[in-house]
Amino acid sequence: MRQDIKLIRKQFRITRQEDSQIKEMMREQQLDSFSEFLRQNLLKKEPHNDVLIRWFTLWESQKIEQISRDILQVTILAEQTHQVTAEHLRIILTCVQELMAEVEKTIPLSPDFRDKYMGG
């Protein structure tokens, strides 16, 4: 029976040192495929999920950086045109709401903040 495999593309930045560490871990586990390495290490059923936590933290920080870049792009556009439109504000609001949702996964937001800035 063939397993269904869904192609998911995620991008993240790593340092040269981290890249070397990953390649060494792949060699130790005798794996040539990065996808296989991720599946085996992220989906392990072990008492401590250090690898999963590290990968999730890395992905989460990349998403927050992307939101920050999106807000910067809108700001630059507004400065260049010397005007801010409702659309610009909606884009910024969406970025901030996504950022807060990411932050709340790690650090719970107060009910007051959530009600005031995230619509409940």
C-alpha positions as CSV (number, residue, x, y, z in Angstrom):
1,M,0.0,0.0,0.0
2,R,1.4,3.4,-1.0
3,Q,1.6,6.2,1.6
4,D,0.1,9.5,0.6
5,I,2.8,12.2,0.9
6,K,1.8,15.8,0.9
7,L,4.3,18.2,-0.4
8,I,4.7,21.1,2.0
9,R,7.3,23.8,1.4
10,K,8.7,25.7,4.4
11,Q,11.6,28.1,4.3
12,F,13.8,29.1,7.1
13,R,17.2,30.5,7.6
14,I,20.0,28.7,9.5
15,T,23.6,29.6,10.2
16,R,26.5,27.8,8.6
17,Q,27.2,26.2,11.9
18,E,23.6,25.0,12.2
19,D,23.7,23.7,8.6
20,S,26.9,21.7,9.5
21,Q,25.2,20.3,12.6
22,I,22.2,19.2,10.6
23,K,24.4,17.5,8.0
24,E,26.4,15.8,10.7
25,M,23.2,14.5,12.3
26,M,22.0,13.3,8.9
27,R,25.3,11.4,8.5
28,E,25.0,9.9,11.9
29,Q,21.5,8.7,11.1
30,Q,22.6,7.5,7.7
31,L,20.0,9.7,5.9
32,D,20.6,11.4,2.6
33,S,17.2,13.1,2.4
34,F,16.5,16.2,4.4
35,S,12.7,15.5,4.2
36,E,13.2,12.1,5.7
37,F,15.5,13.5,8.3
38,L,12.8,16.1,9.3
39,R,10.0,13.5,9.4
40,Q,12.0,11.0,11.5
41,N,13.3,13.7,14.0
42,L,10.1,15.8,14.3
43,L,7.8,12.9,14.6
44,K,9.8,10.8,17.1
45,K,7.8,9.6,20.1
46,E,10.3,10.3,22.8
47,P,9.9,11.6,26.3
48,H,11.6,15.0,25.6
49,N,10.8,16.6,22.3
50,D,13.8,18.9,22.2
51,V,14.2,18.6,18.4
52,L,10.5,19.4,17.8
53,I,10.7,22.4,20.1
54,R,13.8,23.7,18.4
55,W,12.4,23.4,14.9
56,F,9.0,24.9,15.9
57,T,10.8,27.8,17.6
58,L,12.9,28.4,14.5
59,W,9.9,28.3,12.2
60,E,7.9,30.6,14.5
61,S,10.7,33.2,14.6
62,Q,10.9,33.2,10.8
63,K,7.1,33.8,10.6
64,I,7.4,36.7,13.0
65,E,10.3,38.2,10.9
66,Q,8.1,37.9,7.8
67,I,5.3,39.8,9.5
68,S,7.8,42.5,10.5
69,R,9.0,42.7,6.9
70,D,5.4,43.0,5.6
71,I,4.8,45.9,8.0
72,L,8.0,47.6,6.9
73,Q,7.0,47.3,3.2
74,V,3.7,49.0,3.9
75,T,5.4,51.7,5.9
76,I,7.8,52.4,3.1
77,L,5.0,52.5,0.5
78,A,3.1,54.9,2.7
79,E,6.1,57.2,3.1
80,Q,6.9,57.1,-0.6
81,T,3.3,58.1,-1.6
82,H,2.9,60.5,1.4
83,Q,-0.4,58.9,2.2
84,V,-1.9,56.1,4.2
85,T,-5.0,54.4,3.0
86,A,-7.5,52.2,4.8
87,E,-6.0,49.3,2.9
88,H,-2.5,50.0,4.3
89,L,-4.0,50.1,7.8
90,R,-5.8,46.8,7.2
91,I,-2.6,45.1,6.0
92,I,-0.8,46.4,9.1
93,L,-3.6,45.3,11.4
94,T,-3.6,41.8,9.9
95,C,0.2,41.5,10.3
96,V,0.0,42.6,13.9
97,Q,-2.9,40.2,14.6
98,E,-0.9,37.3,13.1
99,L,2.1,38.3,15.1
100,M,0.1,38.3,18.3
101,A,-1.4,34.9,17.5
102,E,2.1,33.5,17.1
103,V,3.3,35.1,20.3
104,E,0.3,33.8,22.2
105,K,1.3,30.2,21.3
106,T,4.2,30.7,23.7
107,I,3.2,33.5,26.0
108,P,-0.5,33.8,26.8
109,L,-1.9,37.2,26.3
110,S,-4.0,38.9,29.0
111,P,-7.8,38.8,28.4
112,D,-7.8,42.6,28.5
113,F,-5.2,42.9,25.7
114,R,-7.0,40.2,23.6
115,D,-10.4,41.9,24.0
116,K,-9.0,45.4,23.2
117,Y,-6.7,44.6,20.3
118,M,-7.7,41.3,18.8
119,G,-11.5,41.5,18.9
120,G,-12.1,39.0,21.6
